[in-house]
Amino acid sequence: MPYIPLESHLPGITGLLEYRRDTAQPIRELTEILLRGPSSLTRGERELIATVVSNGNQCKFCSAAHAATVDMLLGEHETSKQVKADILTAPVSEKMKALLTIADKVREDGKLVTTAHIEKAKAEGATDIEIHDTVLIAGLFCLYNRYVDGMATAMPEDNGYFTVLADRLVNHGYYRLPQGYDHLKKH
């Protein structure tokens, strides 16, 4: 049960973002830029970064939400599952393995990212902007994970919620829906 009163039909981060829309707006904008804006990394690759960080932080809501988004973007379920189990054996490029390793180090402690991690990513073809954005996405999702879990937000009653959420993220992005979220209430 959440530590503060949140809309019961809005589990996880959505309820928190609705609770305080003024603070939600800038982080929604940053998330939209980083995960859906122009980038040499695909949207699926950027969502994998969010998934790895959220899974490593054991944030069940964010891990499920972003894995479902990866699955929808890639049209399959194995990549997100395998990346969560073991980055180094997952079916992603060597460049992505290096970037996901950096993201996982940031998740633990930013100081764990070493010159060797950066050199490995560059040797596998990662650009400076891809490295920058990986670190920033990882840091942002640490914020989200701690926000969601630190407020004890609810998990959805039905795991089908994550498919609906993934569809919204894939097709509408991270901004607040113009009509709000009342349509999600059970009548």
Secondary structure as the mmCIF struct_conf table of DSSP 4:
data_model
#
loop_
_struct_conf.conf_type_id
_struct_conf.id
_struct_conf.beg_label_comp_id
_struct_conf.beg_label_asym_id
_struct_conf.beg_label_seq_id
_struct_conf.end_label_comp_id
_struct_conf.end_label_asym_id
_struct_conf.end_label_seq_id
BEND BEND1 TYR A 3 ILE A 4
TURN_TY1_P TURN_TY1_P1 SER A 8 HIS A 9
HELX_RH_AL_P HELX_RH_AL_P1 GLY A 12 TYR A 19
TURN_TY1_P TURN_TY1_P2 ARG A 20 ARG A 20
HELX_RH_AL_P HELX_RH_AL_P2 ARG A 21 ARG A 36
BEND BEND2 GLY A 37 PRO A 38
BEND BEND3 SER A 40 LEU A 41
HELX_RH_AL_P HELX_RH_AL_P3 ARG A 43 GLY A 56
TURN_TY1_P TURN_TY1_P3 ASN A 57 GLN A 58
HELX_RH_AL_P HELX_RH_AL_P4 LYS A 60 LEU A 74
TURN_TY1_P TURN_TY1_P4 GLY A 75 GLY A 75
BEND BEND4 HIS A 77 HIS A 77
HELX_RH_AL_P HELX_RH_AL_P5 GLU A 78 ALA A 85
HELX_RH_3T_P HELX_RH_3T_P1 ILE A 87 THR A 89
BEND BEND5 ALA A 90 VAL A 92
HELX_RH_AL_P HELX_RH_AL_P6 GLU A 94 GLU A 108
HELX_RH_3T_P HELX_RH_3T_P2 GLY A 110 LEU A 112
HELX_RH_AL_P HELX_RH_AL_P7 THR A 115 ALA A 123
TURN_TY1_P TURN_TY1_P5 GLU A 124 GLY A 125
HELX_RH_AL_P HELX_RH_AL_P8 ASP A 128 GLY A 150
TURN_TY1_P TURN_TY1_P6 MET A 151 ALA A 152
HELX_LH_PP_P HELX_LH_PP_P1 THR A 153 PRO A 156
BEND BEND6 GLU A 157 ASP A 158
TURN_TY1_P TURN_TY1_P7 ASN A 159 ASN A 159
HELX_RH_AL_P HELX_RH_AL_P9 GLY A 160 HIS A 172
BEND BEND7 TYR A 174 TYR A 175
HELX_LH_PP_P HELX_LH_PP_P2 ARG A 176 LEU A 177
TURN_TY1_P TURN_TY1_P8 PRO A 178 GLN A 179
BEND BEND8 TYR A 181 TYR A 181
HELX_RH_3T_P HELX_RH_3T_P3 ASP A 182 LEU A 184
BEND BEND9 LYS A 185 LYS A 185
#
